[in-house]
Amino acid sequence: MADVENVIIIGSGPAGYTASLYTSRANLNPLCIEGFMWGGLLQQTTDVENYPGFPEGIMGPEMMQKFRDQAERFGTRFITDNVTKFEPGSGGEPHTVWVDDEAYKARTVILAMGAEHKKLGVPGEDELGGRGVSYCATCDAAFYKDRTTIIVGGGDSAMEEAIFLAKFSSKVTIVHRRDEFRASKIMLERAKAVENIEFLTPYTVKAFLPGDNGQLDRADLINTETGEELVVPMAGAFIAIGHEPQSAIVDGLIDVDDEGYVKVDGRSTRTNIPGVFAAGDLVDHTYRQAITASGSGCQAALDAEWYLRDNPAVPTPAALEGTGNLAEEQWAPVARS
């Protein structure tokens, strides 16, 4: 049992790195299997201006490096590779996390694999990412003040993004492949009531094209019924067709909802498997912000710490006796599992 870890964190980004920070400060000697492309979606983000503590803003990759450095400072160990298999333990046995042929065992596991934006898969989308093509109006709308933009999508999230974006852009055009929208009636009516929001249906994006400066300049659209093509100039394009939680490695092992998001118990981060916790965009349908993911990672770390204290099947460091985060016992909930 000497080779059993106290906690393994699967994934990085704000949730995974915050969980790593808190568990390392609790002297749990965490192992973070951060993924080959570590840092989560913020590695694909340019300026982050809505995270407290950075009044001048910060580049997404730089921010994630700081998160990682802080966790490493307190003793987090990292494996920069992808988890290939997960086997939950039963009857108090440790859980097993596989990286190719290497198996790692742990009393607790924090799942923080995040979610990926669904992409259109059209030419220019990846090349112009961060240069006009975005997936988060809340994050990037301010960069398009008094400029023309489009939203691609037809659900509630597309309407919400358009309404927010319209506060900055001179004109927002919602592009949808059908004349009918999946959005709720109330959200659709709210979007229609905004003066500088227009609708273009039934069109879909064929390609995004750059200008001479390498930034997004226009999009080629195609009518899904007639095949007519249309060139629309724009400064920014926001893709709002949903997210895909990265829950494949726990599919069939951990309870997930119809969309693949991991289910947690009420306001905690507990999953249906004792000792397995989930945090960040992997569980979040709604907010999907760096700061909410970070807070969720903190919760998961504390839940894991309390679980280890209350289920001492494997010897844990002295921190579990009250010298780590649990020194302030009043913060621990009365009922835990």
MOFENUR-V668822 format. One record per residue. N is the residue number from 1. SS is DSSP state (2 for helix, 1 for strand, 0 for the rest). NEAR is the number of other C-alpha atoms within 12 Angstrom. D_LAST is the distance of its C-alpha to the last C-alpha in whole Angstrom. Layout:
n->(N & N)
ss->(SS & SS)
near->(NEAR & NEAR)
d_last->(D_LAST & D_LAST)
//
This chain:
n->(1 & 2 & 3 & 4 & 5 & 6 & 7 & 8 & 9 & 10 & 11 & 12 & 13 & 14 & 15 & 16 & 17 & 18 & 19 & 20 & 21 & 22 & 23 & 24 & 25 & 26 & 27 & 28 & 29 & 30 & 31 & 32 & 33 & 34 & 35 & 36 & 37 & 38 & 39 & 40 & 41 & 42 & 43 & 44 & 45 & 46 & 47 & 48 & 49 & 50 & 51 & 52 & 53 & 54 & 55 & 56 & 57 & 58 & 59 & 60 & 61 & 62 & 63 & 64 & 65 & 66 & 67 & 68 & 69 & 70 & 71 & 72 & 73 & 74 & 75 & 76 & 77 & 78 & 79 & 80 & 81 & 82 & 83 & 84 & 85 & 86 & 87 & 88 & 89 & 90 & 91 & 92 & 93 & 94 & 95 & 96 & 97 & 98 & 99 & 100 & 101 & 102 & 103 & 104 & 105 & 106 & 107 & 108 & 109 & 110 & 111 & 112 & 113 & 114 & 115 & 116 & 117 & 118 & 119 & 120 & 121 & 122 & 123 & 124 & 125 & 126 & 127 & 128 & 129 & 130 & 131 & 132 & 133 & 134 & 135 & 136 & 137 & 138 & 139 & 140 & 141 & 142 & 143 & 144 & 145 & 146 & 147 & 148 & 149 & 150 & 151 & 152 & 153 & 154 & 155 & 156 & 157 & 158 & 159 & 160 & 161 & 162 & 163 & 164 & 165 & 166 & 167 & 168 & 169 & 170 & 171 & 172 & 173 & 174 & 175 & 176 & 177 & 178 & 179 & 180 & 181 & 182 & 183 & 184 & 185 & 186 & 187 & 188 & 189 & 190 & 191 & 192 & 193 & 194 & 195 & 196 & 197 & 198 & 199 & 200 & 201 & 202 & 203 & 204 & 205 & 206 & 207 & 208 & 209 & 210 & 211 & 212 & 213 & 214 & 215 & 216 & 217 & 218 & 219 & 220 & 221 & 222 & 223 & 224 & 225 & 226 & 227 & 228 & 229 & 230 & 231 & 232 & 233 & 234 & 235 & 236 & 237 & 238 & 239 & 240 & 241 & 242 & 243 & 244 & 245 & 246 & 247 & 248 & 249 & 250 & 251 & 252 & 253 & 254 & 255 & 256 & 257 & 258 & 259 & 260 & 261 & 262 & 263 & 264 & 265 & 266 & 267 & 268 & 269 & 270 & 271 & 272 & 273 & 274 & 275 & 276 & 277 & 278 & 279 & 280 & 281 & 282 & 283 & 284 & 285 & 286 & 287 & 288 & 289 & 290 & 291 & 292 & 293 & 294 & 295 & 296 & 297 & 298 & 299 & 300 & 301 & 302 & 303 & 304 & 305 & 306 & 307 & 308 & 309 & 310 & 311 & 312 & 313 & 314 & 315 & 316 & 317 & 318 & 319 & 320 & 321 & 322 & 323 & 324 & 325 & 326 & 327 & 328 & 329 & 330 & 331 & 332 & 333 & 334 & 335 & 336 & 337)
ss->(0 & 0 & 0 & 0 & 1 & 1 & 1 & 1 & 1 & 1 & 0 & 0 & 2 & 2 & 2 & 2 & 2 & 2 & 2 & 2 & 2 & 2 & 2 & 2 & 2 & 0 & 0 & 0 & 0 & 0 & 1 & 1 & 1 & 0 & 0 & 0 & 0 & 0 & 0 & 2 & 2 & 2 & 2 & 2 & 0 & 0 & 1 & 1 & 0 & 0 & 0 & 0 & 0 & 0 & 0 & 0 & 0 & 1 & 1 & 2 & 2 & 2 & 2 & 2 & 2 & 2 & 2 & 2 & 2 & 2 & 2 & 2 & 2 & 0 & 0 & 0 & 1 & 1 & 1 & 0 & 0 & 0 & 0 & 0 & 1 & 1 & 1 & 0 & 0 & 0 & 0 & 0 & 0 & 0 & 1 & 1 & 1 & 1 & 1 & 0 & 0 & 1 & 1 & 1 & 1 & 1 & 1 & 1 & 1 & 1 & 1 & 0 & 0 & 0 & 1 & 1 & 1 & 0 & 0 & 0 & 0 & 0 & 1 & 0 & 0 & 0 & 0 & 0 & 1 & 0 & 0 & 0 & 1 & 1 & 0 & 0 & 2 & 2 & 2 & 2 & 2 & 2 & 2 & 2 & 0 & 0 & 0 & 1 & 1 & 1 & 1 & 1 & 0 & 0 & 0 & 2 & 2 & 2 & 2 & 2 & 2 & 2 & 2 & 2 & 2 & 0 & 0 & 0 & 0 & 0 & 1 & 1 & 1 & 1 & 1 & 0 & 0 & 0 & 0 & 0 & 0 & 0 & 0 & 0 & 2 & 2 & 2 & 2 & 2 & 2 & 2 & 2 & 0 & 0 & 0 & 0 & 1 & 1 & 1 & 1 & 0 & 0 & 1 & 1 & 1 & 1 & 1 & 1 & 1 & 1 & 0 & 0 & 0 & 0 & 0 & 1 & 1 & 1 & 1 & 1 & 1 & 1 & 1 & 0 & 0 & 0 & 0 & 0 & 1 & 1 & 1 & 1 & 1 & 0 & 0 & 1 & 1 & 1 & 1 & 0 & 0 & 0 & 1 & 1 & 1 & 0 & 0 & 2 & 2 & 2 & 1 & 0 & 0 & 1 & 0 & 1 & 0 & 0 & 0 & 0 & 0 & 1 & 0 & 0 & 0 & 0 & 0 & 0 & 0 & 1 & 0 & 0 & 0 & 0 & 0 & 1 & 1 & 1 & 0 & 2 & 2 & 2 & 0 & 0 & 0 & 0 & 0 & 0 & 0 & 2 & 2 & 2 & 2 & 2 & 2 & 2 & 2 & 2 & 2 & 2 & 2 & 2 & 2 & 2 & 2 & 2 & 2 & 2 & 2 & 2 & 0 & 0 & 0 & 0 & 0 & 0 & 0 & 2 & 2 & 2 & 2 & 0 & 0 & 0 & 2 & 2 & 2 & 0 & 2 & 2 & 2 & 0 & 0 & 0 & 0 & 0 & 0)
near->(15 & 13 & 15 & 27 & 32 & 46 & 50 & 50 & 55 & 55 & 46 & 51 & 55 & 46 & 52 & 53 & 56 & 45 & 53 & 54 & 43 & 41 & 47 & 38 & 31 & 37 & 31 & 43 & 35 & 45 & 40 & 49 & 38 & 38 & 27 & 20 & 22 & 33 & 37 & 40 & 38 & 38 & 25 & 30 & 31 & 27 & 27 & 34 & 25 & 24 & 25 & 15 & 12 & 16 & 11 & 12 & 19 & 23 & 22 & 30 & 24 & 22 & 34 & 35 & 23 & 22 & 32 & 35 & 21 & 23 & 35 & 27 & 20 & 24 & 23 & 36 & 28 & 31 & 27 & 21 & 20 & 28 & 36 & 23 & 23 & 33 & 27 & 34 & 22 & 16 & 13 & 20 & 22 & 35 & 33 & 32 & 38 & 24 & 25 & 13 & 12 & 16 & 22 & 36 & 30 & 41 & 45 & 49 & 51 & 59 & 55 & 52 & 47 & 46 & 36 & 28 & 27 & 22 & 24 & 27 & 17 & 22 & 20 & 29 & 32 & 24 & 21 & 32 & 32 & 32 & 32 & 42 & 45 & 42 & 43 & 43 & 39 & 31 & 31 & 32 & 38 & 24 & 29 & 32 & 21 & 20 & 26 & 34 & 47 & 50 & 51 & 45 & 41 & 37 & 30 & 28 & 36 & 40 & 43 & 34 & 42 & 48 & 35 & 31 & 42 & 36 & 28 & 26 & 33 & 26 & 31 & 43 & 41 & 46 & 42 & 33 & 30 & 22 & 20 & 19 & 29 & 21 & 24 & 18 & 16 & 16 & 23 & 29 & 18 & 22 & 35 & 23 & 17 & 26 & 19 & 26 & 34 & 26 & 33 & 29 & 28 & 27 & 33 & 38 & 40 & 28 & 28 & 39 & 34 & 28 & 18 & 9 & 12 & 19 & 25 & 35 & 29 & 31 & 38 & 29 & 31 & 25 & 23 & 21 & 14 & 14 & 16 & 17 & 19 & 23 & 20 & 29 & 26 & 32 & 38 & 46 & 53 & 50 & 41 & 34 & 33 & 28 & 30 & 25 & 34 & 35 & 37 & 25 & 27 & 36 & 22 & 17 & 22 & 29 & 25 & 27 & 19 & 13 & 21 & 27 & 34 & 42 & 35 & 31 & 23 & 10 & 19 & 31 & 42 & 37 & 35 & 24 & 34 & 32 & 45 & 49 & 51 & 53 & 56 & 50 & 43 & 48 & 44 & 38 & 26 & 18 & 22 & 36 & 32 & 40 & 26 & 27 & 39 & 36 & 30 & 41 & 45 & 36 & 37 & 46 & 49 & 44 & 43 & 49 & 50 & 41 & 36 & 38 & 34 & 25 & 25 & 23 & 20 & 25 & 22 & 32 & 25 & 19 & 24 & 32 & 23 & 20 & 17 & 25 & 31 & 30 & 18 & 14 & 17 & 10 & 14 & 22 & 19 & 10 & 11 & 22 & 24)
d_last->(22 & 24 & 24 & 21 & 20 & 17 & 16 & 19 & 19 & 21 & 24 & 25 & 27 & 25 & 22 & 22 & 24 & 22 & 19 & 21 & 23 & 20 & 18 & 22 & 22 & 19 & 21 & 19 & 22 & 21 & 23 & 23 & 25 & 27 & 29 & 33 & 33 & 31 & 30 & 30 & 32 & 33 & 35 & 37 & 38 & 41 & 40 & 37 & 38 & 35 & 33 & 33 & 35 & 37 & 40 & 43 & 40 & 39 & 39 & 36 & 37 & 37 & 34 & 32 & 34 & 33 & 29 & 30 & 32 & 30 & 27 & 29 & 30 & 27 & 27 & 25 & 27 & 28 & 29 & 31 & 31 & 29 & 26 & 28 & 25 & 22 & 20 & 16 & 16 & 15 & 14 & 13 & 16 & 16 & 17 & 20 & 22 & 26 & 28 & 32 & 32 & 30 & 26 & 24 & 20 & 17 & 14 & 13 & 15 & 15 & 18 & 20 & 23 & 24 & 27 & 31 & 33 & 35 & 39 & 42 & 43 & 47 & 49 & 49 & 45 & 44 & 47 & 47 & 43 & 43 & 47 & 47 & 44 & 41 & 37 & 36 & 39 & 36 & 37 & 40 & 42 & 44 & 46 & 48 & 49 & 52 & 52 & 52 & 49 & 47 & 44 & 43 & 41 & 41 & 38 & 36 & 35 & 39 & 40 & 37 & 39 & 42 & 42 & 41 & 43 & 46 & 46 & 47 & 49 & 52 & 52 & 49 & 49 & 47 & 47 & 46 & 47 & 48 & 49 & 46 & 43 & 39 & 39 & 38 & 41 & 40 & 40 & 43 & 45 & 43 & 44 & 48 & 48 & 48 & 52 & 51 & 49 & 51 & 50 & 52 & 51 & 51 & 51 & 49 & 49 & 51 & 51 & 50 & 53 & 54 & 57 & 59 & 56 & 54 & 52 & 51 & 54 & 54 & 53 & 54 & 53 & 54 & 55 & 53 & 55 & 59 & 58 & 59 & 58 & 58 & 58 & 56 & 56 & 53 & 51 & 47 & 46 & 42 & 40 & 38 & 37 & 33 & 31 & 29 & 26 & 26 & 23 & 26 & 24 & 21 & 23 & 22 & 19 & 17 & 17 & 20 & 22 & 25 & 26 & 24 & 22 & 18 & 16 & 13 & 10 & 13 & 13 & 11 & 11 & 9 & 11 & 11 & 10 & 7 & 9 & 11 & 12 & 15 & 17 & 21 & 23 & 21 & 19 & 22 & 25 & 26 & 27 & 27 & 28 & 28 & 27 & 24 & 23 & 23 & 21 & 18 & 18 & 18 & 15 & 13 & 14 & 13 & 9 & 10 & 12 & 9 & 7 & 10 & 11 & 8 & 9 & 13 & 14 & 16 & 18 & 18 & 20 & 21 & 20 & 16 & 18 & 19 & 22 & 20 & 18 & 16 & 20 & 19 & 16 & 17 & 16 & 12 & 10 & 10 & 7 & 4 & 0)
//
